Amino acid sequence: MRFRLTPRDDGFFELFARTGEILVEATTVLTEFLGSDQVRRVDLARHVEEIEHAGDEAAHAVLRRLTSSFVTPFDREDIHRLTSRLDDCLDLVQKAVDLIVLYRLEELPAAVSDLVQVITRQAELTCEALPRLRSPGALSDYWVEVNRLENQAGQIHHGLLGTIFGGDHDAVSIMKLKDVVDTLDGVADAFEQVAHAVETIAVKES
């Protein structure tokens, strides 16, 4: 660890921990959303929007603290990068939900649920890891597992594309379904980027 002459501002850890909780809440609602009818989905989409706004507030709190803190626990650019990557995860969850509502997709391929399960697990691991940023070097199991899950999500995504283009859907349905599954795959990618940001912090702090 680097030696510091002045106390660092540890309030960032609480803010990141709160963001982890928000991520889990968002993916939990996403799972419920997939199993609901169209009417219920509209209500749950509003809930996801509220959750995303809470995530925005947490991100803004981090950035405000970043401008007012003299000594930060990590490099400022790394805090900014991690905050941005976490925000990307929430934005993409909301985008996927909004697309399903917009496109009025009543039925989705069964493997979409498998993809959301992977995303949910990534969110849970991220939520567990963020409060432990005080010792980022101890988080290697976290970023390794999140990366593995992203590879799994990629395989599911590839299979979904095969299903979508398998001949059972018209051109418009293909466009709609591909847009949704690409966005969900983007969520998994975004969680991997969060893990990469944490790994970068760990390398610098070692």
C-alpha positions in Angstrom: 0.0 0.0 0.0 1.1 3.5 -0.7 2.1 5.7 2.3 -0.1 8.7 3.0 0.7 11.7 5.2 -2.9 12.9 5.4 -6.1 11.0 6.2 -8.0 9.8 3.1 -11.7 10.2 2.6 -13.2 6.8 3.2 -16.8 8.0 2.5 -16.4 6.7 -1.1 -16.6 3.1 0.2 -20.1 3.6 1.5 -21.2 5.2 -1.7 -19.9 2.3 -3.8 -21.5 -0.2 -1.4 -24.8 1.6 -1.9 -24.4 1.4 -5.7 -23.9 -2.4 -5.4 -27.2 -2.7 -3.5 -28.9 -0.7 -6.2 -27.5 -3.0 -8.9 -28.8 -6.1 -7.2 -32.2 -4.4 -6.8 -32.3 -3.6 -10.5 -31.4 -7.2 -11.6 -33.9 -8.6 -9.2 -36.7 -6.5 -10.7 -35.5 -7.5 -14.2 -36.0 -11.1 -13.3 -39.5 -10.4 -12.1 -40.1 -8.3 -15.2 -39.4 -11.2 -17.5 -41.9 -13.5 -15.7 -44.7 -10.9 -15.8 -47.5 -10.0 -18.2 -47.6 -6.8 -20.2 -49.6 -4.8 -17.7 -47.3 -5.7 -14.8 -44.2 -5.1 -17.0 -45.2 -1.5 -17.4 -45.3 -1.0 -13.6 -42.0 -2.8 -13.2 -40.4 -0.7 -15.9 -41.3 2.4 -13.9 -39.7 0.7 -10.9 -36.5 0.1 -12.8 -36.5 3.7 -13.9 -36.7 4.8 -10.2 -33.9 2.4 -9.4 -31.8 3.8 -12.2 -32.4 7.3 -10.9 -31.2 6.2 -7.4 -28.1 4.9 -9.1 -27.6 8.3 -10.8 -27.9 10.0 -7.4 -25.3 7.7 -6.0 -23.0 8.4 -8.9 -23.4 12.1 -8.6 -22.6 11.8 -4.9 -19.4 10.1 -5.7 -18.4 12.8 -8.2 -19.3 15.6 -5.8 -17.2 14.0 -3.2 -14.4 13.6 -5.7 -14.3 17.3 -6.3 -14.3 18.2 -2.6 -11.9 15.6 -1.2 -8.3 16.5 -0.8 -7.1 12.9 -0.3 -9.0 10.1 -2.1 -8.6 6.3 -1.4 -7.6 5.7 -5.0 -6.5 7.7 -8.0 -9.2 10.1 -9.0 -9.4 8.8 -12.6 -9.9 5.3 -11.3 -12.8 6.4 -9.0 -14.3 8.3 -12.0 -13.9 5.2 -14.2 -15.4 2.8 -11.7 -18.4 5.2 -11.1 -19.0 5.5 -14.9 -18.8 1.7 -15.4 -21.3 1.1 -12.6 -23.7 3.6 -14.1 -23.4 1.9 -17.5 -24.7 -1.4 -15.9 -27.8 0.4 -14.6 -28.4 2.3 -17.8 -28.3 -0.9 -19.9 -30.7 -2.8 -17.6 -33.2 0.1 -17.9 -32.7 0.1 -21.7 -33.4 -3.6 -22.0 -36.6 -3.3 -20.0 -37.7 -0.2 -21.9 -37.1 -2.0 -25.2 -39.2 -5.0 -24.2 -42.1 -2.7 -23.3 -41.7 -0.5 -26.4 -41.6 -3.5 -28.7 -44.5 -5.2 -26.9 -42.6 -8.5 -26.8 -44.9 -10.8 -24.9 -42.7 -13.9 -25.4 -39.0 -14.1 -25.4 -36.7 -17.0 -26.2 -36.3 -19.2 -23.1 -32.5 -18.6 -23.0 -33.1 -14.9 -22.2 -33.8 -16.1 -18.7 -30.5 -17.9 -18.6 -28.8 -14.7 -19.7 -30.5 -12.7 -17.0 -29.5 -15.2 -14.4 -25.9 -14.7 -15.3 -26.3 -10.9 -15.1 -28.0 -11.3 -11.7 -25.0 -13.3 -10.4 -22.6 -10.7 -11.7 -24.6 -8.0 -9.8 -24.5 -10.1 -6.6 -20.7 -10.6 -6.9 -20.2 -6.9 -7.6 -22.4 -6.0 -4.6 -20.3 -8.3 -2.4 -17.0 -6.8 -3.7 -17.6 -3.1 -3.6 -17.7 -2.8 0.2 -14.3 -4.6 0.3 -12.6 -2.0 -1.9 -10.5 -1.1 1.2 -8.4 -4.1 0.3 -8.8 -4.4 -3.5 -5.9 -6.9 -3.7 -8.1 -9.5 -2.0 -10.7 -9.3 -4.7 -9.0 -11.3 -7.4 -11.6 -14.1 -7.1 -14.3 -11.5 -7.8 -13.0 -10.2 -11.1 -12.0 -13.7 -12.3 -15.5 -15.0 -11.7 -17.2 -12.0 -13.3 -15.0 -12.4 -16.4 -15.9 -16.1 -16.5 -19.6 -15.2 -16.3 -19.2 -12.7 -19.1 -17.8 -15.5 -21.3 -20.8 -17.6 -20.3 -23.2 -14.7 -21.2 -21.4 -14.4 -24.6 -22.1 -18.1 -25.3 -25.8 -17.7 -24.3 -26.0 -14.6 -26.5 -24.5 -16.5 -29.4 -27.1 -19.3 -29.0 -29.9 -16.7 -28.8 -28.8 -15.2 -32.0 -29.0 -18.6 -33.6 -32.5 -19.1 -32.3 -33.6 -15.6 -33.5 -32.2 -16.1 -37.0 -33.4 -19.7 -37.1 -36.3 -19.0 -39.5 -39.2 -18.9 -37.1 -39.4 -15.1 -36.9 -40.2 -12.3 -39.4 -37.8 -9.5 -40.2 -39.3 -7.1 -37.7 -39.4 -9.6 -34.9 -35.8 -10.5 -35.6 -34.8 -6.8 -35.3 -36.7 -6.3 -32.0 -35.4 -9.5 -30.4 -31.8 -8.9 -31.5 -32.0 -5.4 -30.0 -33.1 -6.8 -26.7 -30.6 -9.7 -26.4 -27.7 -7.5 -27.6 -28.6 -5.0 -24.9 -28.7 -7.7 -22.2 -25.3 -9.0 -23.4 -24.1 -5.5 -23.1 -25.1 -5.6 -19.4 -22.8 -8.6 -18.9 -20.1 -6.7 -20.7 -20.6 -3.7 -18.5 -20.2 -5.8 -15.4 -17.0 -7.1 -16.8 -15.8 -3.5 -17.3 -16.6 -2.8 -13.6 -14.4 -5.8 -12.7 -11.6 -4.5 -14.9 -11.8 -1.2 -13.1 -11.5 -2.9 -9.8 -8.6 -4.9 -11.0 -6.8 -1.8 -12.2 -7.3 -0.2 -8.7 -5.9 -3.4 -7.1 -2.8 -3.4 -9.4 -2.1 0.3 -8.5 -2.6 -0.2 -4.8 -0.4 -3.3 -4.5 
